[in-house]
Amino acid sequence: MPTYEYLCNKCEHAFEVVQSFRDAAIEDCPKCNGKVRKVFNNVGVVFKGSGFYKTDSRSTAPAKTESKPEVKTEIKPASKPENKSKNKTD
C-alpha cells in the first residue's frame, strides 16, 4: 500500500499515512483538527537495462564491423540479334 504525506495548513504538522488507493484522503490534522493537504514529492525512478532509446548514452563505444570493399560487376544484357526483315513489295 502507498504511503502518503500530509501537511497541516494551520499548525504545519507533517505526517505520513499508509493508505489504500480506495481509502478517502485525510482531511483533518490529528494534532489541531485543522485542514490538511497532501504533499507530492518527486519520485526517483531508475531504468536499468541495455537502453530504452537509441540516443541513450552508452557505456562503451559501439563495436565496428569490418566492411569489405564492394565489388561492382556490370552485367550486360545479352544482345538480341537484330531482326533484319526485308519489306516485300509486290
mmCIF file as gemmi writes it, N, C-alpha and C atoms, coordinates in Angstrom:
data_model
loop_
_atom_site.group_PDB
_atom_site.id
_atom_site.type_symbol
_atom_site.label_atom_id
_atom_site.label_alt_id
_atom_site.label_comp_id
_atom_site.label_asym_id
_atom_site.label_entity_id
_atom_site.label_seq_id
_atom_site.pdbx_PDB_ins_code
_atom_site.Cartn_x
_atom_site.Cartn_y
_atom_site.Cartn_z
_atom_site.occupancy
_atom_site.B_iso_or_equiv
_atom_site.pdbx_formal_charge
_atom_site.auth_seq_id
_atom_site.auth_asym_id
_atom_site.pdbx_PDB_model_num
ATOM 1 N N . MET Axp A 1 ? 0.843 -1.181 0 1 0 ? 1 A 1
ATOM 2 C CA . MET Axp A 1 ? 0 0 0 1 0 ? 1 A 1
ATOM 3 C C . MET Axp A 1 ? 0.889 1.246 0 1 0 ? 1 A 1
ATOM 4 N N . PRO Axp A 2 ? 0.447 2.283 -0.68 1 0 ? 2 A 1
ATOM 5 C CA . PRO Axp A 2 ? 1.256 3.5 -0.761 1 0 ? 2 A 1
ATOM 6 C C . PRO Axp A 2 ? 1.245 4.297 0.544 1 0 ? 2 A 1
ATOM 7 N N . THR Axp A 3 ? 2.313 5.043 0.731 1 0 ? 3 A 1
ATOM 8 C CA . THR Axp A 3 ? 2.433 5.94 1.88 1 0 ? 3 A 1
ATOM 9 C C . THR Axp A 3 ? 2.23 7.368 1.393 1 0 ? 3 A 1
ATOM 10 N N . TYR Axp A 4 ? 1.303 8.079 2.001 1 0 ? 4 A 1
ATOM 11 C CA . TYR Axp A 4 ? 1.009 9.46 1.628 1 0 ? 4 A 1
ATOM 12 C C . TYR Axp A 4 ? 1.508 10.399 2.707 1 0 ? 4 A 1
ATOM 13 N N . GLU Axp A 5 ? 2.03 11.538 2.287 1 0 ? 5 A 1
ATOM 14 C CA . GLU Axp A 5 ? 2.497 12.55 3.23 1 0 ? 5 A 1
ATOM 15 C C . GLU Axp A 5 ? 1.485 13.688 3.25 1 0 ? 5 A 1
ATOM 16 N N . TYR Axp A 6 ? 1.139 14.139 4.459 1 0 ? 6 A 1
ATOM 17 C CA . TYR Axp A 6 ? 0.18 15.223 4.643 1 0 ? 6 A 1
ATOM 18 C C . TYR Axp A 6 ? 0.845 16.361 5.4 1 0 ? 6 A 1
ATOM 19 N N . LEU Axp A 7 ? 0.334 17.586 5.204 1 0 ? 7 A 1
ATOM 20 C CA . LEU Axp A 7 ? 0.826 18.765 5.897 1 0 ? 7 A 1
ATOM 21 C C . LEU Axp A 7 ? -0.378 19.594 6.328 1 0 ? 7 A 1
ATOM 22 N N . CYS Axp A 8 ? -0.397 19.973 7.597 1 0 ? 8 A 1
ATOM 23 C CA . CYS Axp A 8 ? -1.496 20.775 8.13 1 0 ? 8 A 1
ATOM 24 C C . CYS Axp A 8 ? -1.323 22.225 7.699 1 0 ? 8 A 1
ATOM 25 N N . ASN Axp A 9 ? -2.398 22.838 7.244 1 0 ? 9 A 1
ATOM 26 C CA . ASN Axp A 9 ? -2.354 24.243 6.832 1 0 ? 9 A 1
ATOM 27 C C . ASN Axp A 9 ? -2.3 25.184 8.036 1 0 ? 9 A 1
ATOM 28 N N . LYS Axp A 10 ? -2.783 24.726 9.182 1 0 ? 10 A 1
ATOM 29 C CA . LYS Axp A 10 ? -2.872 25.582 10.365 1 0 ? 10 A 1
ATOM 30 C C . LYS Axp A 10 ? -1.601 25.525 11.222 1 0 ? 10 A 1
ATOM 31 N N . CYS Axp A 11 ? -1.193 24.317 11.651 1 0 ? 11 A 1
ATOM 32 C CA . CYS Axp A 11 ? -0.037 24.19 12.552 1 0 ? 11 A 1
ATOM 33 C C . CYS Axp A 11 ? 1.22 23.671 11.852 1 0 ? 11 A 1
ATOM 34 N N . GLU Axp A 12 ? 1.125 23.399 10.58 1 0 ? 12 A 1
ATOM 35 C CA . GLU Axp A 12 ? 2.22 22.902 9.751 1 0 ? 12 A 1
ATOM 36 C C . GLU Axp A 12 ? 2.8 21.575 10.252 1 0 ? 12 A 1
ATOM 37 N N . HIS Axp A 13 ? 1.953 20.773 10.861 1 0 ? 13 A 1
ATOM 38 C CA . HIS Axp A 13 ? 2.351 19.439 11.312 1 0 ? 13 A 1
ATOM 39 C C . HIS Axp A 13 ? 2.417 18.524 10.078 1 0 ? 13 A 1
ATOM 40 N N . ALA Axp A 14 ? 3.56 17.875 9.87 1 0 ? 14 A 1
ATOM 41 C CA . ALA Axp A 14 ? 3.739 16.959 8.735 1 0 ? 14 A 1
ATOM 42 C C . ALA Axp A 14 ? 3.675 15.536 9.261 1 0 ? 14 A 1
ATOM 43 N N . PHE Axp A 15 ? 2.933 14.677 8.56 1 0 ? 15 A 1
ATOM 44 C CA . PHE Axp A 15 ? 2.815 13.279 8.964 1 0 ? 15 A 1
ATOM 45 C C . PHE Axp A 15 ? 2.564 12.411 7.736 1 0 ? 15 A 1
ATOM 46 N N . GLU Axp A 16 ? 2.866 11.127 7.893 1 0 ? 16 A 1
ATOM 47 C CA . GLU Axp A 16 ? 2.668 10.16 6.814 1 0 ? 16 A 1
ATOM 48 C C . GLU Axp A 16 ? 1.629 9.141 7.231 1 0 ? 16 A 1
ATOM 49 N N . VAL Axp A 17 ? 0.864 8.68 6.252 1 0 ? 17 A 1
ATOM 50 C CA . VAL Axp A 17 ? -0.177 7.687 6.496 1 0 ? 17 A 1
ATOM 51 C C . VAL Axp A 17 ? -0.109 6.642 5.393 1 0 ? 17 A 1
ATOM 52 N N . VAL Axp A 18 ? -0.149 5.363 5.784 1 0 ? 18 A 1
ATOM 53 C CA . VAL Axp A 18 ? -0.21 4.275 4.814 1 0 ? 18 A 1
ATOM 54 C C . VAL Axp A 18 ? -1.685 4.025 4.53 1 0 ? 18 A 1
ATOM 55 N N . GLN Axp A 19 ? -2.074 4.241 3.275 1 0 ? 19 A 1
ATOM 56 C CA . GLN Axp A 19 ? -3.483 4.122 2.889 1 0 ? 19 A 1
ATOM 57 C C . GLN Axp A 19 ? -3.617 3.31 1.609 1 0 ? 19 A 1
ATOM 58 N N . SER Axp A 20 ? -4.763 2.705 1.456 1 0 ? 20 A 1
ATOM 59 C CA . SER Axp A 20 ? -5.096 2.023 0.215 1 0 ? 20 A 1
ATOM 60 C C . SER Axp A 20 ? -5.539 3.067 -0.803 1 0 ? 20 A 1
ATOM 61 N N . PHE Axp A 21 ? -5.517 2.696 -2.065 1 0 ? 21 A 1
ATOM 62 C CA . PHE Axp A 21 ? -5.998 3.607 -3.101 1 0 ? 21 A 1
ATOM 63 C C . PHE Axp A 21 ? -7.48 3.909 -2.919 1 0 ? 21 A 1
ATOM 64 N N . ARG Axp A 22 ? -8.206 2.986 -2.354 1 0 ? 22 A 1
ATOM 65 C CA . ARG Axp A 22 ? -9.654 3.126 -2.186 1 0 ? 22 A 1
ATOM 66 C C . ARG Axp A 22 ? -10.029 3.987 -0.985 1 0 ? 22 A 1
ATOM 67 N N . ASP Axp A 23 ? -9.094 4.168 -0.037 1 0 ? 23 A 1
ATOM 68 C CA . ASP Axp A 23 ? -9.397 4.952 1.157 1 0 ? 23 A 1
ATOM 69 C C . ASP Axp A 23 ? -9.554 6.427 0.794 1 0 ? 23 A 1
ATOM 70 N N . ALA Axp A 24 ? -10.435 7.097 1.532 1 0 ? 24 A 1
ATOM 71 C CA . ALA Axp A 24 ? -10.626 8.534 1.338 1 0 ? 24 A 1
ATOM 72 C C . ALA Axp A 24 ? -9.419 9.283 1.903 1 0 ? 24 A 1
ATOM 73 N N . ALA Axp A 25 ? -9.125 10.418 1.321 1 0 ? 25 A 1
ATOM 74 C CA . ALA Axp A 25 ? -8 11.235 1.785 1 0 ? 25 A 1
ATOM 75 C C . ALA Axp A 25 ? -8.319 11.803 3.171 1 0 ? 25 A 1
ATOM 76 N N . ILE Axp A 26 ? -7.289 11.969 3.976 1 0 ? 26 A 1
ATOM 77 C CA . ILE Axp A 26 ? -7.463 12.533 5.316 1 0 ? 26 A 1
ATOM 78 C C . ILE Axp A 26 ? -7.676 14.037 5.176 1 0 ? 26 A 1
ATOM 79 N N . GLU Axp A 27 ? -8.622 14.575 5.926 1 0 ? 27 A 1
ATOM 80 C CA . GLU Axp A 27 ? -8.955 15.991 5.824 1 0 ? 27 A 1
ATOM 81 C C . GLU Axp A 27 ? -8.587 16.791 7.056 1 0 ? 27 A 1
ATOM 82 N N . ASP Axp A 28 ? -8.475 16.141 8.226 1 0 ? 28 A 1
ATOM 83 C CA . ASP Axp A 28 ? -8.235 16.862 9.478 1 0 ? 28 A 1
ATOM 84 C C . ASP Axp A 28 ? -6.905 16.453 10.101 1 0 ? 28 A 1
ATOM 85 N N . CYS Axp A 29 ? -6.214 17.433 10.674 1 0 ? 29 A 1
ATOM 86 C CA . CYS Axp A 29 ? -4.94 17.214 11.345 1 0 ? 29 A 1
ATOM 87 C C . CYS Axp A 29 ? -5.18 16.465 12.66 1 0 ? 29 A 1
ATOM 88 N N . PRO Axp A 30 ? -4.375 15.453 12.975 1 0 ? 30 A 1
ATOM 89 C CA . PRO Axp A 30 ? -4.563 14.727 14.235 1 0 ? 30 A 1
ATOM 90 C C . PRO Axp A 30 ? -4.168 15.547 15.465 1 0 ? 30 A 1
ATOM 91 N N . LYS Axp A 31 ? -3.388 16.624 15.289 1 0 ? 31 A 1
ATOM 92 C CA . LYS Axp A 31 ? -2.97 17.45 16.426 1 0 ? 31 A 1
ATOM 93 C C . LYS Axp A 31 ? -3.947 18.58 16.736 1 0 ? 31 A 1
ATOM 94 N N . CYS Axp A 32 ? -4.313 19.36 15.693 1 0 ? 32 A 1
ATOM 95 C CA . CYS Axp A 32 ? -5.117 20.559 15.949 1 0 ? 32 A 1
ATOM 96 C C . CYS Axp A 32 ? -6.478 20.545 15.253 1 0 ? 32 A 1
ATOM 97 N N . ASN Axp A 33 ? -6.798 19.497 14.537 1 0 ? 33 A 1
ATOM 98 C CA . ASN Axp A 33 ? -8.047 19.361 13.772 1 0 ? 33 A 1
ATOM 99 C C . ASN Axp A 33 ? -8.183 20.401 12.658 1 0 ? 33 A 1
ATOM 100 N N . GLY Axp A 34 ? -7.059 20.973 12.228 1 0 ? 34 A 1
ATOM 101 C CA . GLY Axp A 34 ? -7.076 21.897 11.1 1 0 ? 34 A 1
ATOM 102 C C . GLY Axp A 34 ? -7.104 21.119 9.78 1 0 ? 34 A 1
ATOM 103 N N . LYS Axp A 35 ? -7.331 21.836 8.713 1 0 ? 35 A 1
ATOM 104 C CA . LYS Axp A 35 ? -7.379 21.216 7.386 1 0 ? 35 A 1
ATOM 105 C C . LYS Axp A 35 ? -5.976 20.826 6.933 1 0 ? 35 A 1
ATOM 106 N N . VAL Axp A 36 ? -5.852 19.65 6.301 1 0 ? 36 A 1
ATOM 107 C CA . VAL Axp A 36 ? -4.564 19.177 5.798 1 0 ? 36 A 1
ATOM 108 C C . VAL Axp A 36 ? -4.616 19.04 4.289 1 0 ? 36 A 1
ATOM 109 N N . ARG Axp A 37 ? -3.436 18.968 3.718 1 0 ? 37 A 1
ATOM 110 C CA . ARG Axp A 37 ? -3.32 18.753 2.265 1 0 ? 37 A 1
ATOM 111 C C . ARG Axp A 37 ? -2.252 17.704 2.017 1 0 ? 37 A 1
ATOM 112 N N . LYS Axp A 38 ? -2.376 17.012 0.893 1 0 ? 38 A 1
ATOM 113 C CA . LYS Axp A 38 ? -1.362 16.022 0.512 1 0 ? 38 A 1
ATOM 114 C C . LYS Axp A 38 ? -0.132 16.743 -0.013 1 0 ? 38 A 1
ATOM 115 N N . VAL Axp A 39 ? 1.029 16.202 0.316 1 0 ? 39 A 1
ATOM 116 C CA . VAL Axp A 39 ? 2.29 16.746 -0.171 1 0 ? 39 A 1
ATOM 117 C C . VAL Axp A 39 ? 2.802 15.782 -1.241 1 0 ? 39 A 1
ATOM 118 N N . PHE Axp A 40 ? 3.059 16.312 -2.425 1 0 ? 40 A 1
ATOM 119 C CA . PHE Axp A 40 ? 3.549 15.494 -3.522 1 0 ? 40 A 1
ATOM 120 C C . PHE Axp A 40 ? 5.03 15.768 -3.718 1 0 ? 40 A 1
ATOM 121 N N . ASN Axp A 41 ? 5.813 14.721 -3.718 1 0 ? 41 A 1
ATOM 122 C CA . ASN Axp A 41 ? 7.261 14.825 -3.886 1 0 ? 41 A 1
ATOM 123 C C . ASN Axp A 41 ? 7.684 14.166 -5.185 1 0 ? 41 A 1
ATOM 124 N N . ASN Axp A 42 ? 8.898 14.474 -5.603 1 0 ? 42 A 1
ATOM 125 C CA . ASN Axp A 42 ? 9.461 13.815 -6.773 1 0 ? 42 A 1
ATOM 126 C C . ASN Axp A 42 ? 9.726 12.355 -6.454 1 0 ? 42 A 1
ATOM 127 N N . VAL Axp A 43 ? 9.524 11.528 -7.427 1 0 ? 43 A 1
ATOM 128 C CA . VAL Axp A 43 ? 9.753 10.103 -7.258 1 0 ? 43 A 1
ATOM 129 C C . VAL Axp A 43 ? 11.012 9.741 -8.031 1 0 ? 43 A 1
ATOM 130 N N . GLY Axp A 44 ? 11.937 9.07 -7.367 1 0 ? 44 A 1
ATOM 131 C CA . GLY Axp A 44 ? 13.157 8.646 -8.041 1 0 ? 44 A 1
ATOM 132 C C . GLY Axp A 44 ? 12.913 7.369 -8.813 1 0 ? 44 A 1
ATOM 133 N N . VAL Axp A 45 ? 13.105 7.432 -10.105 1 0 ? 45 A 1
ATOM 134 C CA . VAL Axp A 45 ? 12.89 6.269 -10.96 1 0 ? 45 A 1
ATOM 135 C C . VAL Axp A 45 ? 14.215 5.927 -11.629 1 0 ? 45 A 1
ATOM 136 N N . VAL Axp A 46 ? 14.581 4.662 -11.574 1 0 ? 46 A 1
ATOM 137 C CA . VAL Axp A 46 ? 15.815 4.21 -12.203 1 0 ? 46 A 1
ATOM 138 C C . VAL Axp A 46 ? 15.449 3.14 -13.229 1 0 ? 46 A 1
ATOM 139 N N . PHE Axp A 47 ? 15.785 3.397 -14.479 1 0 ? 47 A 1
ATOM 140 C CA . PHE Axp A 47 ? 15.563 2.423 -15.532 1 0 ? 47 A 1
ATOM 141 C C . PHE Axp A 47 ? 16.865 1.666 -15.745 1 0 ? 47 A 1
ATOM 142 N N . LYS Axp A 48 ? 16.83 0.38 -15.526 1 0 ? 48 A 1
ATOM 143 C CA . LYS Axp A 48 ? 18.03 -0.425 -15.713 1 0 ? 48 A 1
ATOM 144 C C . LYS Axp A 48 ? 17.854 -1.296 -16.943 1 0 ? 48 A 1
ATOM 145 N N . GLY Axp A 49 ? 18.917 -1.48 -17.657 1 0 ? 49 A 1
ATOM 146 C CA . GLY Axp A 49 ? 18.857 -2.321 -18.845 1 0 ? 49 A 1
ATOM 147 C C . GLY Axp A 49 ? 19.845 -1.837 -19.878 1 0 ? 49 A 1
ATOM 148 N N . SER Axp A 50 ? 19.742 -2.41 -21.049 1 0 ? 50 A 1
ATOM 149 C CA . SER Axp A 50 ? 20.707 -2.087 -22.095 1 0 ? 50 A 1
ATOM 150 C C . SER Axp A 50 ? 20.385 -0.776 -22.785 1 0 ? 50 A 1
ATOM 151 N N . GLY Axp A 51 ? 19.243 -0.211 -22.532 1 0 ? 51 A 1
ATOM 152 C CA . GLY Axp A 51 ? 18.89 1.078 -23.134 1 0 ? 51 A 1
ATOM 153 C C . GLY Axp A 51 ? 17.447 1.063 -23.584 1 0 ? 51 A 1
ATOM 154 N N . PHE Axp A 52 ? 16.856 2.214 -23.581 1 0 ? 52 A 1
ATOM 155 C CA . PHE Axp A 52 ? 15.457 2.321 -23.96 1 0 ? 52 A 1
ATOM 156 C C . PHE Axp A 52 ? 15.272 3.139 -25.225 1 0 ? 52 A 1
ATOM 157 N N . TYR Axp A 53 ? 16.256 3.964 -25.54 1 0 ? 53 A 1
ATOM 158 C CA . TYR Axp A 53 ? 16.199 4.764 -26.746 1 0 ? 53 A 1
ATOM 159 C C . TYR Axp A 53 ? 17.55 4.671 -27.451 1 0 ? 53 A 1
ATOM 160 N N . LYS Axp A 54 ? 17.567 4.906 -28.722 1 0 ? 54 A 1
ATOM 161 C CA . LYS Axp A 54 ? 18.817 4.861 -29.473 1 0 ? 54 A 1
ATOM 162 C C . LYS Axp A 54 ? 19.747 5.986 -29.06 1 0 ? 54 A 1
ATOM 163 N N . THR Axp A 55 ? 19.188 7.069 -28.571 1 0 ? 55 A 1
ATOM 164 C CA . THR Axp A 55 ? 20.005 8.228 -28.223 1 0 ? 55 A 1
ATOM 165 C C . THR Axp A 55 ? 20.55 8.173 -26.803 1 0 ? 55 A 1
ATOM 166 N N . ASP Axp A 56 ? 20.238 7.12 -26.036 1 0 ? 56 A 1
ATOM 167 C CA . ASP Axp A 56 ? 20.75 6.998 -24.672 1 0 ? 56 A 1
ATOM 168 C C . ASP Axp A 56 ? 22.265 6.913 -24.694 1 0 ? 56 A 1
ATOM 169 N N . SER Axp A 57 ? 22.872 7.413 -23.643 1 0 ? 57 A 1
ATOM 170 C CA . SER Axp A 57 ? 24.325 7.303 -23.555 1 0 ? 57 A 1
ATOM 171 C C . SER Axp A 57 ? 24.698 5.846 -23.346 1 0 ? 57 A 1
ATOM 172 N N . ARG Axp A 58 ? 25.818 5.473 -23.868 1 0 ? 58 A 1
ATOM 173 C CA . ARG Axp A 58 ? 26.245 4.078 -23.793 1 0 ? 58 A 1
ATOM 174 C C . ARG Axp A 58 ? 27.518 3.993 -22.98 1 0 ? 58 A 1
ATOM 175 N N . SER Axp A 59 ? 27.707 2.852 -22.326 1 0 ? 59 A 1
ATOM 176 C CA . SER Axp A 59 ? 28.893 2.69 -21.504 1 0 ? 59 A 1
ATOM 177 C C . SER Axp A 59 ? 30.135 2.432 -22.345 1 0 ? 59 A 1
ATOM 178 N N . THR Axp A 60 ? 29.974 1.807 -23.492 1 0 ? 60 A 1
ATOM 179 C CA . THR Axp A 60 ? 31.103 1.544 -24.38 1 0 ? 60 A 1
ATOM 180 C C . THR Axp A 60 ? 30.742 1.991 -25.785 1 0 ? 60 A 1
ATOM 181 N N . ALA Axp A 61 ? 31.781 2.19 -26.578 1 0 ? 61 A 1
ATOM 182 C CA . ALA Axp A 61 ? 31.553 2.581 -27.965 1 0 ? 61 A 1
ATOM 183 C C . ALA Axp A 61 ? 30.982 1.394 -28.722 1 0 ? 61 A 1
ATOM 184 N N . PRO Axp A 62 ? 30.103 1.633 -29.66 1 0 ? 62 A 1
ATOM 185 C CA . PRO Axp A 62 ? 29.54 0.52 -30.422 1 0 ? 62 A 1
ATOM 186 C C . PRO Axp A 62 ? 30.631 -0.199 -31.215 1 0 ? 62 A 1
ATOM 187 N N . ALA Axp A 63 ? 30.522 -1.491 -31.306 1 0 ? 63 A 1
ATOM 188 C CA . ALA Axp A 63 ? 31.53 -2.295 -31.993 1 0 ? 63 A 1
ATOM 189 C C . ALA Axp A 63 ? 31.475 -2.001 -33.488 1 0 ? 63 A 1
ATOM 190 N N . LYS Axp A 64 ? 32.662 -1.81 -34.065 1 0 ? 64 A 1
ATOM 191 C CA . LYS Axp A 64 ? 32.726 -1.551 -35.501 1 0 ? 64 A 1
ATOM 192 C C . LYS Axp A 64 ? 32.887 -2.877 -36.215 1 0 ? 64 A 1
ATOM 193 N N . THR Axp A 65 ? 32.152 -3.034 -37.263 1 0 ? 65 A 1
ATOM 194 C CA . THR Axp A 65 ? 32.274 -4.248 -38.055 1 0 ? 65 A 1
ATOM 195 C C . THR Axp A 65 ? 33.157 -3.95 -39.25 1 0 ? 65 A 1
ATOM 196 N N . GLU Axp A 66 ? 33.997 -4.907 -39.578 1 0 ? 66 A 1
ATOM 197 C CA . GLU Axp A 66 ? 34.866 -4.726 -40.727 1 0 ? 66 A 1
ATOM 198 C C . GLU Axp A 66 ? 34.037 -4.881 -41.983 1 0 ? 66 A 1
ATOM 199 N N . SER Axp A 67 ? 34.121 -3.886 -42.815 1 0 ? 67 A 1
ATOM 200 C CA . SER Axp A 67 ? 33.357 -3.965 -44.055 1 0 ? 67 A 1
ATOM 201 C C . SER Axp A 67 ? 34.313 -4.253 -45.203 1 0 ? 67 A 1
ATOM 202 N N . LYS Axp A 68 ? 33.903 -5.153 -46.02 1 0 ? 68 A 1
ATOM 203 C CA . LYS Axp A 68 ? 34.703 -5.495 -47.192 1 0 ? 68 A 1
ATOM 204 C C . LYS Axp A 68 ? 34.344 -4.523 -48.3 1 0 ? 68 A 1
ATOM 205 N N . PRO Axp A 69 ? 35.329 -4.142 -49.102 1 0 ? 69 A 1
ATOM 206 C CA . PRO Axp A 69 ? 35.005 -3.215 -50.19 1 0 ? 69 A 1
ATOM 207 C C . PRO Axp A 69 ? 34.039 -3.891 -51.173 1 0 ? 69 A 1
ATOM 208 N N . GLU Axp A 70 ? 33.12 -3.097 -51.594 1 0 ? 70 A 1
ATOM 209 C CA . GLU Axp A 70 ? 32.129 -3.638 -52.524 1 0 ? 70 A 1
ATOM 210 C C . GLU Axp A 70 ? 32.746 -3.79 -53.908 1 0 ? 70 A 1
ATOM 211 N N . VAL Axp A 71 ? 32.491 -4.918 -54.518 1 0 ? 71 A 1
ATOM 212 C CA . VAL Axp A 71 ? 32.967 -5.16 -55.871 1 0 ? 71 A 1
ATOM 213 C C . VAL Axp A 71 ? 31.766 -5.003 -56.784 1 0 ? 71 A 1
ATOM 214 N N . LYS Axp A 72 ? 31.9 -4.048 -57.678 1 0 ? 72 A 1
ATOM 215 C CA . LYS Axp A 72 ? 30.791 -3.801 -58.586 1 0 ? 72 A 1
ATOM 216 C C . LYS Axp A 72 ? 31.055 -4.568 -59.878 1 0 ? 72 A 1
ATOM 217 N N . THR Axp A 73 ? 30.101 -5.326 -60.266 1 0 ? 73 A 1
ATOM 218 C CA . THR Axp A 73 ? 30.221 -6.04 -61.536 1 0 ? 73 A 1
ATOM 219 C C . THR Axp A 73 ? 29.094 -5.578 -62.433 1 0 ? 73 A 1
ATOM 220 N N . GLU Axp A 74 ? 29.459 -5.34 -63.652 1 0 ? 74 A 1
ATOM 221 C CA . GLU Axp A 74 ? 28.444 -4.926 -64.608 1 0 ? 74 A 1
ATOM 222 C C . GLU Axp A 74 ? 27.954 -6.133 -65.361 1 0 ? 74 A 1
ATOM 223 N N . ILE Axp A 75 ? 26.695 -6.27 -65.398 1 0 ? 75 A 1
ATOM 224 C CA . ILE Axp A 75 ? 26.09 -7.353 -66.161 1 0 ? 75 A 1
ATOM 225 C C . ILE Axp A 75 ? 25.41 -6.709 -67.353 1 0 ? 75 A 1
ATOM 226 N N . LYS Axp A 76 ? 25.932 -7.062 -68.514 1 0 ? 76 A 1
ATOM 227 C CA . LYS Axp A 76 ? 25.354 -6.511 -69.733 1 0 ? 76 A 1
ATOM 228 C C . LYS Axp A 76 ? 24.3 -7.476 -70.229 1 0 ? 76 A 1
ATOM 229 N N . PRO Axp A 77 ? 23.18 -6.961 -70.617 1 0 ? 77 A 1
ATOM 230 C CA . PRO Axp A 77 ? 22.146 -7.852 -71.148 1 0 ? 77 A 1
ATOM 231 C C . PRO Axp A 77 ? 22.633 -8.47 -72.463 1 0 ? 77 A 1
ATOM 232 N N . ALA Axp A 78 ? 22.244 -9.683 -72.67 1 0 ? 78 A 1
ATOM 233 C CA . ALA Axp A 78 ? 22.634 -10.368 -73.907 1 0 ? 78 A 1
ATOM 234 C C . ALA Axp A 78 ? 22.055 -9.603 -75.081 1 0 ? 78 A 1
ATOM 235 N N . SER Axp A 79 ? 22.921 -9.382 -76.065 1 0 ? 79 A 1
ATOM 236 C CA . SER Axp A 79 ? 22.446 -8.612 -77.211 1 0 ? 79 A 1
ATOM 237 C C . SER Axp A 79 ? 21.538 -9.497 -78.057 1 0 ? 79 A 1
ATOM 238 N N . LYS Axp A 80 ? 20.436 -8.92 -78.41 1 0 ? 80 A 1
ATOM 239 C CA . LYS Axp A 80 ? 19.471 -9.655 -79.235 1 0 ? 80 A 1
ATOM 240 C C . LYS Axp A 80 ? 19.859 -9.457 -80.697 1 0 ? 80 A 1
ATOM 241 N N . PRO Axp A 81 ? 19.789 -10.515 -81.46 1 0 ? 81 A 1
ATOM 242 C CA . PRO Axp A 81 ? 20.11 -10.343 -82.882 1 0 ? 81 A 1
ATOM 243 C C . PRO Axp A 81 ? 19.092 -9.411 -83.519 1 0 ? 81 A 1
ATOM 244 N N . GLU Axp A 82 ? 19.626 -8.515 -84.277 1 0 ? 82 A 1
ATOM 245 C CA . GLU Axp A 82 ? 18.726 -7.579 -84.931 1 0 ? 82 A 1
ATOM 246 C C . GLU Axp A 82 ? 17.944 -8.311 -86 1 0 ? 82 A 1
ATOM 247 N N . ASN Axp A 83 ? 16.714 -8.061 -86.029 1 0 ? 83 A 1
ATOM 248 C CA . ASN Axp A 83 ? 15.832 -8.725 -86.975 1 0 ? 83 A 1
ATOM 249 C C . ASN Axp A 83 ? 15.747 -7.891 -88.238 1 0 ? 83 A 1
ATOM 250 N N . LYS Axp A 84 ? 16.551 -8.278 -89.213 1 0 ? 84 A 1
ATOM 251 C CA . LYS Axp A 84 ? 16.542 -7.541 -90.466 1 0 ? 84 A 1
ATOM 252 C C . LYS Axp A 84 ? 15.527 -8.211 -91.385 1 0 ? 84 A 1
ATOM 253 N N . SER Axp A 85 ? 14.474 -7.574 -91.455 1 0 ? 85 A 1
ATOM 254 C CA . SER Axp A 85 ? 13.446 -8.141 -92.347 1 0 ? 85 A 1
ATOM 255 C C . SER Axp A 85 ? 13.321 -7.217 -93.546 1 0 ? 85 A 1
ATOM 256 N N . LYS Axp A 86 ? 13.215 -7.852 -94.668 1 0 ? 86 A 1
ATOM 257 C CA . LYS Axp A 86 ? 13.066 -7.097 -95.894 1 0 ? 86 A 1
ATOM 258 C C . LYS Axp A 86 ? 11.607 -6.883 -96.138 1 0 ? 86 A 1
ATOM 259 N N . ASN Axp A 87 ? 11.337 -5.681 -96.489 1 0 ? 87 A 1
ATOM 260 C CA . ASN Axp A 87 ? 9.954 -5.386 -96.851 1 0 ? 87 A 1
ATOM 261 C C . ASN Axp A 87 ? 9.694 -5.965 -98.228 1 0 ? 87 A 1
ATOM 262 N N . LYS Axp A 88 ? 8.72 -6.766 -98.268 1 0 ? 88 A 1
ATOM 263 C CA . LYS Axp A 88 ? 8.365 -7.358 -99.558 1 0 ? 88 A 1
ATOM 264 C C . LYS Axp A 88 ? 7.425 -6.41 -100.274 1 0 ? 88 A 1
ATOM 265 N N . THR Axp A 89 ? 7.829 -6.03 -101.387 1 0 ? 89 A 1
ATOM 266 C CA . THR Axp A 89 ? 6.958 -5.169 -102.176 1 0 ? 89 A 1
ATOM 267 C C . THR Axp A 89 ? 6.491 -5.977 -103.387 1 0 ? 89 A 1
ATOM 268 N N . ASP Axp A 90 ? 5.306 -6.003 -103.604 1 0 ? 90 A 1
ATOM 269 C CA . ASP Axp A 90 ? 4.756 -6.736 -104.734 1 0 ? 90 A 1
ATOM 270 C C . ASP Axp A 90 ? 4.424 -5.817 -105.853 1 0 ? 90 A 1
